[in-house]
């Protein structure tokens, strides 16, 4: 089992996730419900209200920043919904470290290597804060920083736990709703930022490859 999970993780991180690999990720992750989300884990984030996954692809917005678009995607089986959880560059956190509430994290889109980003451009459908993907392995700035807020009494981020992600620069919460894009297929919906706490701000870590907790001090 350990060998198969390791092979799956390598395949995902190399960007070679096909339909079959994606299904394998779900099978592997189903045995680890409630495990801690650690730095270096590759996960899908599910929007609690609509069950859509946070998603991106190499398609630019036709308005606003013109950067790579971010949407909510209704299907589970899509490798463009995987995100690698990274610490901020000036953090002392290491791969495998658990992530506490209040931590500043970055989410790197696995396939395009760009960072989940936000700024003051208006989102295309609702006019809220635009959420995009920007930069790359050697290019990241504070527009990629998100503060983890765990709902309830939990102190450490775990799979299937309700969380909010608040953008550091703008104060907007990562948000989605059932406003659909006409030009994008598959029932994709808008992802944006809003500054108010709402039920539509809540996300859960779902399918993915969860790296074991680093026990070293």
C-alpha positions in Angstrom: 0.0 0.0 0.0 2.8 2.4 0.9 4.5 1.8 -2.4 1.4 2.4 -4.4 0.7 5.7 -2.7 4.3 6.8 -3.3 4.0 5.9 -7.0 0.7 7.8 -7.2 2.3 10.9 -5.5 5.2 10.8 -8.0 2.8 10.6 -10.9 0.7 13.5 -9.7 3.7 15.8 -8.9 5.1 15.1 -12.3 1.9 16.4 -13.8 1.1 13.1 -15.5 -2.3 12.6 -13.9 -4.6 10.9 -16.4 -8.2 9.8 -15.8 -6.9 6.6 -14.4 -4.5 8.2 -12.0 -7.2 10.6 -10.9 -9.4 7.7 -9.9 -6.5 6.1 -8.2 -6.0 9.3 -6.1 -9.5 9.1 -4.9 -9.2 5.4 -4.0 -5.9 6.0 -2.1 -7.3 9.0 -0.3 -10.5 7.3 0.8 -8.6 5.4 3.4 -7.2 8.5 5.1 -10.3 10.6 6.0 -9.5 13.0 8.8 -5.7 12.9 8.3 -3.8 16.1 8.6 -3.2 18.3 5.5 0.6 18.9 5.4 2.9 21.1 3.3 3.7 19.3 0.1 0.3 17.5 -0.1 -1.5 17.6 -3.4 -5.3 18.0 -2.8 -8.6 19.0 -4.2 -10.6 21.7 -2.4 -14.3 21.1 -2.4 -16.7 24.0 -2.1 -19.1 23.0 0.7 -22.3 24.5 -0.7 -22.1 23.4 -4.3 -19.7 20.5 -4.1 -17.7 21.9 -7.0 -13.9 21.6 -6.9 -11.5 24.5 -7.1 -10.2 24.3 -10.6 -7.9 26.0 -13.1 -6.6 25.5 -16.6 -4.5 27.5 -19.1 -7.4 29.7 -20.2 -7.2 33.4 -19.5 -10.0 35.7 -18.3 -11.5 37.7 -21.1 -11.7 40.7 -18.7 -10.0 42.1 -15.6 -6.4 41.0 -15.3 -6.4 38.6 -18.2 -4.6 36.1 -16.0 -5.3 32.4 -15.9 -8.9 31.7 -14.9 -10.0 29.9 -11.8 -13.4 28.2 -11.6 -15.5 25.8 -9.6 -15.7 22.5 -11.5 -18.6 20.0 -10.9 -16.9 16.8 -11.9 -14.6 14.9 -9.4 -12.5 13.2 -12.1 -10.4 16.1 -13.4 -6.7 16.5 -12.8 -6.9 20.3 -13.3 -8.4 20.5 -9.8 -5.3 19.4 -8.0 -3.4 22.0 -5.9 -0.1 21.6 -4.0 -0.1 23.1 -0.5 3.0 25.3 0.0 4.2 27.6 2.8 5.1 31.2 2.3 8.7 31.7 1.0 9.9 33.3 4.3 8.4 30.5 6.4 10.5 28.0 8.3 7.9 25.3 7.6 9.1 22.2 5.8 7.4 19.5 3.6 5.3 17.2 5.8 4.7 19.8 8.5 1.1 20.1 9.8 -0.7 23.4 9.1 -2.2 25.3 12.0 -5.1 27.7 11.8 -3.8 31.2 11.2 -1.0 30.0 8.9 -0.3 31.7 5.7 -0.2 29.2 2.8 0.1 29.2 -0.9 -1.7 26.9 -3.4 0.2 25.9 -6.5 -1.9 24.6 -9.4 -0.3 21.2 -10.2 -0.7 21.2 -13.9 0.3 24.8 -14.8 2.5 25.5 -11.8 0.9 28.9 -11.2 -0.3 30.2 -7.8 -3.8 30.8 -6.6 -3.8 34.6 -6.6 -6.2 37.6 -6.0 -6.1 41.3 -6.4 -8.5 44.3 -6.8 -9.6 43.5 -10.4 -13.4 42.8 -10.6 -14.5 39.2 -11.0 -16.2 38.5 -14.4 -19.7 37.5 -13.3 -20.4 39.1 -9.9 -18.0 42.1 -9.8 -16.4 40.8 -6.6 -12.6 40.4 -6.2 -11.1 38.4 -9.1 -9.3 35.1 -8.2 -6.8 34.0 -10.8 -3.6 31.9 -11.2 -0.4 33.8 -11.7 3.4 33.4 -11.6 5.2 30.1 -11.4 7.9 28.1 -9.7 10.3 31.0 -9.6 7.7 33.8 -9.4 5.5 34.4 -6.4 4.4 37.5 -4.4 2.1 38.4 -1.6 -0.9 38.2 -4.0 -0.5 34.4 -3.6 -0.8 34.5 0.2 -3.9 33.0 1.9 -4.5 32.8 5.6 -6.1 29.5 6.8 -9.1 29.9 9.1 -10.4 26.6 10.6 -14.1 26.6 11.5 -14.9 25.4 15.0 -12.4 24.3 17.7 -9.8 22.5 15.4 -6.3 23.8 15.5 -4.7 21.8 12.8 -6.0 21.4 9.2 -7.5 18.0 8.4 -9.2 16.4 5.5 -13.0 17.0 5.4 -12.7 19.9 7.9 -14.5 23.1 7.2 -12.0 26.0 6.5 -11.9 29.4 5.0 -9.0 30.9 3.1 -8.7 34.7 3.5 -6.5 36.6 1.0 -3.8 38.5 2.8 -3.6 41.5 0.5 -7.3 42.2 -0.1 -9.0 40.6 2.9 -11.3 38.7 0.6 -12.4 35.2 1.4 -12.1 32.5 -1.3 -15.7 32.2 -2.4 -17.9 30.5 -5.0 -21.6 30.4 -5.9 -23.8 29.0 -8.6 -23.2 31.8 -11.1 -22.2 29.8 -14.2 -20.0 30.7 -17.2 -21.7 30.4 -20.5 -18.4 30.3 -22.5 -16.9 27.4 -20.4 -18.3 23.9 -20.8 -19.2 21.5 -18.0 -21.2 23.8 -15.8 -18.2 25.7 -14.4 -19.0 28.4 -11.9 -17.4 31.6 -10.7 -14.8 31.6 -8.0 -14.0 35.0 -6.5 -13.2 36.8 -3.3 -15.6 38.5 -0.9 -14.7 40.4 2.2 -17.7 39.2 4.3 -17.9 35.9 6.0 -20.6 33.8 4.3 -21.6 30.2 4.1 -20.3 30.2 0.5 -16.7 30.9 1.8 -16.3 27.4 3.2 -14.1 24.7 1.6 -13.0 21.2 2.5 -9.8 19.3 1.6 -11.1 16.3 -0.4 -9.4 13.9 -2.8 -5.6 13.9 -3.1 -2.3 12.6 -1.9 -1.7 13.6 1.8 2.0 13.5 2.8 2.6 12.0 6.3 3.2 14.4 9.1 6.9 15.2 9.6 7.7 14.1 13.2 11.2 15.5 13.2 11.9 18.5 15.4 
